[in-house]
Amino acid sequence: MPRGREPEGEIALTNAERQARYRARRSEPQPSEPQPSEPQPPVIIKPRRPPRRSRPQRWDDGLAEMFAVQAECAAWFEALPESLRDSATALALQEIIDLDLDAIAAVRPPLGYGRD
């Protein structure tokens, strides 16, 4: 059963020789690539900053996330079998469900110096 390509010379290349050939092939310009007259500067890509959000917007997003997690915990608690209703997981879920998020939602953060 054949195992790979036949060596081009009398003996197979060593790993270092194979790597040197590979690097030489990679450094040669490809026929389809245009020859640059001078080296191009590297392209610098700056990551975009997320848009600035006001404190009330962040507060509302945080409240929405807490309400979503509370609803997920309620669904998880309802799906628990009766045998697990007294477990530590069930108690933690029940405490999350019992949190009064409406009282937290009633509080509004103060507006700041004309930026909100």
C-alpha positions as CSV (number, residue, x, y, z in Angstrom):
1,M,0.0,0.0,0.0
2,P,1.5,3.4,-1.0
3,R,2.3,5.8,1.8
4,G,2.5,9.4,0.5
5,R,4.5,10.7,-2.4
6,E,7.7,9.3,-3.7
7,P,10.8,11.3,-2.7
8,E,12.1,13.5,-5.5
9,G,15.8,12.7,-4.7
10,E,17.4,9.5,-3.5
11,I,16.2,10.0,0.1
12,A,13.3,11.8,1.7
13,L,13.7,15.4,2.9
14,T,14.1,16.2,6.5
15,N,11.5,18.3,8.3
16,A,13.8,21.4,8.2
17,E,14.4,21.0,4.4
18,R,10.7,20.5,3.8
19,Q,9.9,23.7,5.8
20,A,12.6,25.7,4.0
21,R,11.0,24.6,0.6
22,Y,7.6,25.6,1.8
23,R,8.7,29.0,3.0
24,A,10.6,29.6,-0.3
25,R,7.4,28.7,-2.3
26,R,5.3,31.1,-0.1
27,S,7.7,34.0,-0.5
28,E,7.6,33.8,-4.3
29,P,5.0,36.1,-5.9
30,Q,2.1,34.3,-7.4
31,P,1.6,34.8,-11.2
32,S,-1.9,36.2,-10.7
33,E,-0.8,38.7,-8.1
34,P,0.2,42.2,-9.4
35,Q,3.7,43.3,-8.5
36,P,3.6,46.2,-6.1
37,S,6.0,49.0,-6.9
38,E,6.6,49.9,-3.3
39,P,5.5,48.1,-0.1
40,Q,2.1,49.0,1.2
41,P,1.8,50.2,4.8
42,P,-0.1,47.8,7.0
43,V,-3.8,48.4,7.3
44,I,-4.8,49.5,10.8
45,I,-8.3,48.6,11.8
46,K,-9.6,50.3,14.9
47,P,-12.5,48.6,16.7
48,R,-15.6,50.7,16.8
49,R,-16.6,52.0,20.2
50,P,-20.1,51.1,21.2
51,P,-22.5,54.0,21.2
52,R,-22.7,55.9,24.5
53,R,-25.8,55.1,26.3
54,S,-27.3,57.2,29.1
55,R,-27.7,56.0,32.6
56,P,-31.5,55.7,32.3
57,Q,-31.1,53.6,29.1
58,R,-28.6,51.3,30.9
59,W,-31.0,51.1,33.9
60,D,-33.9,50.1,31.7
61,D,-31.8,47.5,29.9
62,G,-30.7,46.0,33.2
63,L,-34.3,45.9,34.5
64,A,-35.4,44.2,31.3
65,E,-32.7,41.6,31.7
66,M,-33.6,41.0,35.4
67,F,-37.3,40.5,34.4
68,A,-36.3,38.0,31.7
69,V,-34.1,36.0,34.1
70,Q,-36.9,36.0,36.7
71,A,-39.3,34.6,34.0
72,E,-36.8,32.0,33.0
73,C,-36.4,30.9,36.7
74,A,-40.2,30.7,37.1
75,A,-40.4,28.4,34.1
76,W,-37.5,26.3,35.4
77,F,-39.2,26.1,38.8
78,E,-42.5,25.0,37.2
79,A,-40.7,22.3,35.2
80,L,-39.0,20.8,38.3
81,P,-40.3,17.4,39.4
82,E,-42.0,17.1,42.8
83,S,-39.0,15.2,44.2
84,L,-36.7,18.2,43.7
85,R,-39.0,20.9,45.1
86,D,-37.1,20.8,48.4
87,S,-33.6,21.0,46.9
88,A,-31.2,23.9,47.1
89,T,-31.8,24.7,43.5
90,A,-35.5,24.9,44.0
91,L,-35.1,27.2,47.0
92,A,-32.8,29.5,45.1
93,L,-35.2,29.6,42.2
94,Q,-38.1,30.4,44.6
95,E,-36.1,33.3,46.1
96,I,-35.5,34.7,42.7
97,I,-39.1,34.4,41.8
98,D,-40.2,36.1,45.1
99,L,-38.0,39.2,44.4
100,D,-40.1,42.3,44.0
101,L,-38.7,43.7,40.8
102,D,-41.6,46.1,40.4
103,A,-40.3,48.1,43.4
104,I,-36.9,48.3,41.8
105,A,-38.4,49.3,38.5
106,A,-40.3,52.2,40.2
107,V,-37.0,53.8,41.1
108,R,-35.5,56.0,38.4
109,P,-31.9,57.1,38.4
110,P,-31.3,60.9,38.5
111,L,-30.7,62.8,35.3
112,G,-27.2,64.2,34.9
113,Y,-26.1,67.6,33.7
114,G,-28.0,67.8,30.5
115,R,-26.5,64.6,29.0
116,D,-29.5,62.3,29.6
